[in-house]
């Protein structure tokens, strides 16, 4: 059938698309500028938008239909539509990291970026440098995905409130905290109380400090009492993380 695609009627082409979502990879050579066929193609497989004509990649109806099926179809829209707030908001509300394909102006639009990081905190990595300094945007991002802390401005990586939000969501986020916090005894204990794995990224000085270790054990006993769980469980986990054999924890992070 592929050998004779140039002789296909529109109805036959549409029927083929309905049976095979990848058919448009061939059919676009004849039907790439046919809106009816392209709409069928992108509704079946959003990324088929990449095979449509420029005219149709600049058609909001076609682009929205493609994004409905696969938000990453945004990357195939024309530059003009990737600068359209409505189009981009629709995409990032479905897949936050499609912010990557938005115009620079929209990457600096607080409303657009907030929608993106609410959907996926890691979208912060595609925000403008200015918004990576924005406390509200960064806090929203790390609440959704603590590891988004790695994309925050360095000043906010040293902000106790932001870091605790990140660590509460994912203890491994402490990796991206400013060293002054990783080396702060009291702060490390606060972080541990939210997620034990945070201690993995405490400074080497603290992890070798017997006073810190004893103090941490006391704090964990208090925490165990509050949570009504055996203290030995928390303390055992604490020592496992402190131990030299930390390969398992590295794997968890990845």
N, C-alpha and C positions, 0 to 999 in steps of 0.2 A: 504493500500500500504506500509506503514511504517513497517509492520510486515514482509514483504517479500523483504526488501531492499537488503538483501544479494544475492538474486537471480536476481536482476536487471542487465540488460545489460548496457554497457556504454552509448549507445544512449538513453536508457530509463532514465538513471540517469540524463543526460544532459537535457532532455526534462522536467523532474521534476524540475530541478533547474531553468529553464527558466520560469516556471509557479509559483514557490515558492522560493523566494530568501533565505529563511531559511532552505531549504531542505538539504543543505550540513551539517547541524548540525547532521543529521542522516547519510547521505551518506558518510561522511568522514571515517566512520568505515571500509568501503570497498574501497573507492576511494580517500582517503586522500593523497596517494602518486602518483596519476594519474594526470600528468600535464594538460592534455586536460580538464579533469573534473574540476580540481581546478581552471584553468583559467576561465572557464565558471562561476564557483561559485563566484570568487572574482570580476569578472566584473559585476555581478548582485548585490553582497553585499560584499563590501571590507573587512569588519570585519570577513568574513568567512575564511580569511587567518589564523586566530587563530586555525582553525581545520585542516589545512594542515600539512603534514609531515614536519619534520625539514629540509629535503632536499629541499622541495619546498619553505619553508619560507626563504631559503637561495638562492633562484633563483631570480635574479634581474628582469627578465621579469614578473614573477608572482607577485612579490612585487610591482613593478611599476603599474601593472594592478590593484592591490588592492588599492593602494594609489590614483589612478585616480578616483576610485569610492568613496573612503572615506579615507582622508589623515590620519586619526587616525589608520588605518591599520598598520602604521609604528610600533606601539607598539608590533605587532606580528611578525615582521621580526626578523631574527637572530641578535645576537650581532654584527656580522661582517658587516651586511648590515646597521645596525643603526649607524655604524661608517663610512659608505660610503658617501662621501660628495655629490655626484650626487643624490643618493637616498634621503638623508635628505633634500637637497635643494628643491627637487621636492615636498616633503611633506610640508615643512614649507612655501613654496610659495603659497600653497593652504590653509593651516591652520597653522598660525604662532605658535600656542601653542603646536603643535606636537613636537616642540623643546624639550619638556619634555622627549621624548623617544630617543633622539639622544645620542650618546656617550659623555662622559665628554670632550673629545678632541674637538668635534664639537660644544659643548656648549661654548667653548672658542675660536671658530673660528669666527673672526670678519665678514667675508663675509657671513657665514651661519646665524649668529645671526642678522645681518642687514636685510637680506631677511625676517627673521621671524618677526622682530619687525615692518617692513614696512607693513606686512600683518596684524599683530595684536600686538599692543603695549604691551599688557599684557604678551607677550612671554618673555619680559625682565625678568620676574620672574623665568624663566628657564635657563637664561644665567649664565655663570660663574661669580663668585664674581669679577673677574678682569674686565670683560666687563660691569658690573654694575657701574664701575667707569669711563667708556669710554664716554666722552662727546658726541661724534658723535652718538654712539649707543643709549644713553639715550635720546638725543634730538630727534632722529628719532622715538623712542618709544612714547614719550609724545606727539609728534605732531599727531601721529595716535590715541592715547588714553591717554588723560591727566592723568588718574588714574594710569597709569604705573609708575608715579612718586614714588609710594609707594615701588617699587622694586629697585629704584636707590640707589646708595651708599649715605650714610648720608651727605657726603660732597656736593654732587650734589643736594641734597634736600635743601641745603642752597645757591645754586647758583641762583642768581636773573634771569639770562637769561633762564635757564632751567625751573625754576618755572613759569615764565611768559608764556613760551611756553605751559606748562602743563595746566595752568589756562585758557589760551586762548581757549584751546580745550574743557576743562571741568572745570568749576569753583570749583567743589567739590574737585578737585585735590589739592587745597590749604590746605586741611586737612593734607597732607603728607609733606608739606613744613616745614623747620626748624622753631622752635619757634621764633628765632630772626627775621625772615621775617614776621611771623604772628603778631609780636608785633611792627613792623616798620610802623609807620603811613603813610609815603609817599609810601612805597612799597604796603601796603594794598590798597591804593587809586589807584595805577597803576593796581593792580590785579583786582579791582572792575570795572575799566574802560574796562577791557577785558571780564569779566564775573561777573555780580553782585553777584552771589552766593558765590564768593570767600570770601565775608565779613562774611559769616556764621562761617568761621574758623579763623577769626581774634581773637587776644587775648581778653580775658574778660576785661582786662584793657581798651583796645581801645573801645570796644563796649559800655562801660559805661562812656566814656570820652566825656563830652558835647562839648568840643572844637573840638575834632576829628569829632563828628557828624555834627557840624555846618560847619566845613571845607569840609567834605564830601558832604554835601548838595550843597555848592558852586561849587564844582568840578562837581557834577552831573548836575547842571544847565548849566555849560559850555558845558558839553558833550551832553546834550539834544539839545542845540543850534546847535552844529556841526552836529548832526544827524537829525535835524529838526523834533524833536518829543517833545510832552509836557513834561516839566520838572517835573510836578507833578506825571507823571507816573513813572519815574525813582526814584524820591524821595520816592514815596509811596512804591515801591518795596523794596527800601533800608530799610525803617522802618519796613516793614513786616518781612524781614529777621532778623532784629535786635530784634524783639519782642521775648518775652519769649516763645510763642507758636510756636515752630519750628518743630513740628512733621512732617508736610508736607514735609519739606526740607529733613529730614532724610529719608523719604520714597523715595524721588526722587533719593537720592544717592544710595539706595539699588537697 
